Amino acid sequence: MILKRREIILYNAIHRGYDINNLDEWCTKYLDDRRRKIEDRISVIDLDWTEFKLS
């Protein structure tokens, strides 16, 4: 939850702080990928907690 919130905050910060119409290729790809992951509710980190022994 914390990482997803951070992802949304960074996405918004880039939109507010940069000229979206003149981004380089890396930034454009980054924003497109972040938007897709945010909209599709894809986890930032995919962990199977059943694999961890907590004893």
NUGUTOR-749409 format. One line per 5 residues: number of its first residue (from 1); for each residue x, y, z of N, C-alpha, C. Coordinates in steps of 0.001 Angstrom, whole numbers. Example, Ala and Ser with C-alpha at 12.3 -4.5 7.8 and 13.67 -1.06 7.14 Angstrom:
1 = 13190:-5690:7800:12300:-4500:7800:13200:-3300:7800; 12850:-2250:7080:13670:-1060:7140:12900:30:7870 .
***
This chain:
1 = 822:-1196:0:0:0:0:868:1263:0; 1916:1231:809:2799:2394:896:3526:2610:-427; 3998:1527:-1030:4715:1653:-2295:3794:2092:-3427; 2557:1626:-3421:1597:2034:-4455:1303:3533:-4327; 1157:3978:-3094:915:5408:-2866:2099:6239:-3357 .
6 = 3307:5768:-3086:4520:6458:-3543:4567:6500:-5065; 4173:5420:-5704:4144:5365:-7162:3187:6426:-7724; 2038:6570:-7118:1053:7569:-7549:1581:8981:-7316; 2226:9205:-6175:2794:10527:-5880:3865:10900:-6900; 4759:9961:-7234:5798:10233:-8237:5198:10504:-9610 .
11 = 4195:9741:-9968:3514:9945:-11252:2940:11362:-11321; 2282:11786:-10256:1712:13134:-10207:2795:14209:-10215; 3889:13972:-9504:4977:14952:-9450:5586:15179:-10827; 5761:14130:-11580:6304:14279:-12940:5330:15063:-13810; 4046:14774:-13696:3048:15508:-14479:3014:16991:-14123 .
16 = 3210:17317:-12876:3174:18714:-12444:4472:19455:-12709; 5586:18737:-12658:6886:19394:-12713:7562:19436:-14068; 7013:18734:-15035:7648:18658:-16354:6658:19015:-17450; 7205:19413:-18573:6383:19658:-19757:6075:18304:-20396; 4901:17812:-20169:4514:16470:-20602:4605:16303:-22120 .
21 = 4441:17367:-22856:4492:17291:-24319:5915:17222:-24866; 6915:17437:-24004:8311:17428:-24466:9205:16534:-23612; 8706:15375:-23217:9496:14443:-22424:10400:13606:-23322; 11516:13154:-22769:12364:12257:-23544:11727:10860:-23575; 12321:9981:-24357:11741:8656:-24570:11616:7860:-23266 .
26 = 12648:7933:-22403:12619:7184:-21157:11470:7648:-20266; 11316:8956:-20114:10241:9492:-19262:8861:9122:-19804; 8714:9194:-21108:7435:8834:-21725:7097:7379:-21442; 8070:6501:-21626:7853:5073:-21358:7564:4848:-19873; 8305:5515:-19013:8099:5381:-17566:6672:5772:-17191 .
31 = 6224:6936:-17674:4869:7397:-17336:3797:6469:-17892; 3988:6008:-19118:3013:5082:-19705:2920:3793:-18891; 4073:3270:-18487:4102:2038:-17705:3502:2249:-16320; 3842:3362:-15666:3280:3649:-14341:1767:3798:-14422; 1298:4526:-15434:-149:4736:-15565:-877:3410:-15722 .
36 = -327:2538:-16569:-948:1227:-16783:-986:433:-15479; 112:437:-14735:163:-319:-13482:-766:262:-12420; -891:1577:-12386:-1797:2213:-11422:-3242:1892:-11780; -3604:2072:-13046:-4982:1831:-13470:-5384:357:-13357; -4441:-544:-13640:-4738:-1977:-13587:-4501:-2586:-12211 .
41 = -4125:-1728:-11247:-3896:-2151:-9862:-2875:-3287:-9765; -1794:-3139:-10512:-710:-4118:-10490:217:-3779:-9334; 571:-4778:-8554:1426:-4580:-7390:2796:-4049:-7789; 3346:-3205:-6946:4698:-2697:-7155:5693:-3836:-6943; 5481:-4610:-5884:6300:-5777:-5588:5353:-6961:-5414 .
46 = 5601:-8009:-6158:4752:-9194:-6096:5448:-10250:-5251; 5022:-10377:-4008:5607:-11347:-3093:4573:-12383:-2690; 5028:-13620:-2608:4202:-14690:-2072:4632:-14898:-627; 3880:-14331:307:4271:-14344:1712:4231:-15753:2304; 3591:-16700:1635:3569:-18071:2147:4930:-18743:2023 .
51 = 5820:-18185:1212:7164:-18750:1032:8116:-18378:2174; 7747:-17428:3003:8603:-16970:4077:8277:-17684:5382; 9306:-18120:6057:9134:-18733:7378:9413:-17654:8416; 8417:-17335:9193:8538:-16233:10152:8720:-16727:11582; 9393:-17832:11741:9612:-18326:13111:11066:-18402:13462 .
***
